[in-house]
Amino acid sequence: MPDGPYELRYLPLFLSDLEDAVHRLYHVLGNPGAAERLVDELERKLSIYRENPFASPPYRSAKDRPETYRRFEVGHYLVFYVVLDHVMEVRRLLYGARDLTRLVP
């Protein structure tokens, strides 16, 4: 394990997921406060998990994957990531009520 926090890397798909979630909360549901809380809580949790990304247990997926996925909750959303050397690569932000078997890469 490296000394200090792991480097954070965001996949474009995660950034698109985040943009979609914020847009939905802010514009579609008309709740800018919820959109702001989502972003604030996401930043807070990422700062915690980048200190020790192995604190989250491996995500048990029905698919066979080359990397071990891990996840944590942010409100009603799930953040999926993998650890690659000294990098915490954040891959998806998905609404928890969705069928995850089809959505997690």
N, C-alpha and C positions, 0 to 999 in steps of 0.2 A: 504494500500500500504506500502511496506517496505521502510525503509530509505536506500538510495543509490541504486546502480544498482541491477537489478534482476540477479539471477544466470542464466547462459546460459547452456542449455542442448541440445545436438545435437543427433537426432535419427540416427541410422546407414543408413537409407534410404536417409536422407539429405546428409550425408557424401558421399554416393555412387553417388547421383545426382551431387554433387560438383565435385567429381573426374571425372565423365563422361563429365561434361561441360568443365572442364579445359583440359582434354585429347582431346576433340573435337576441341576446339579453338587452342590449341598448336600444336597437331600432325596432325589432319585431315585437318584443315583449314590453318595450317602453320602460325598461328598468335600468337606467344608467348606474344607479347605486350598486346593483347586483353585478354589473359588468366590471365596475371598479373594484369591488370586493373580490371577484374572481382573480383579477390580475394581481392584486395585493397579496392574496393568499397564495397564489402560485409562486410569486417571487419569494415569499417567506419560506414556503416548503422547499423550493429548489435550493435556497441557501442552507437549509438544514441537511437535506439529502446529499448535497455535493460534498459536505464534510465527511460523510460516511454513506456512500450509496448502497453499501451492502446491508444497511439497517432494514431495508425492505426485503422480505423473503422473495425467492424466485416465483414468478407467475407461472402457474401450471396451465399450459395451453394444450389444446387438442392436437395442434400441429407440431410437427418436429421442426425445431428452429436451430440454426447454427449458433446463435447467441442466446444467453440466458436473459429473458426479459424480467423486469421488476416493475412494480407499480406502486403508486400512492394516490390517495384521494385528495381532491381539492373541491370542497363542496360536493356537488352532484357529479363532478367530473373525475375521470381517472387519468393519471399521467403515466405513460409507459416509457421506459428507458432501458438501455443496456449500458454495461460498463466495459469499456475497451481500453486496456492499459490504464492510463491516467486520465481518461476522458469519460464523463458521464454524458452519453448521447441520448438526448430526449427525442423520442420518435413520434408519439401520438398523444393527443388530448381528446378523450372520448367521453361523451355523456354516458353515465353509468347505467342508464336504463336501456341502452341499445344492445343488440345481439353482438357481443364481442367476438364470438367465434368466427364471424365473417370479416371483422374490421381490423383486428390486430395483425400487423404484417408477419 
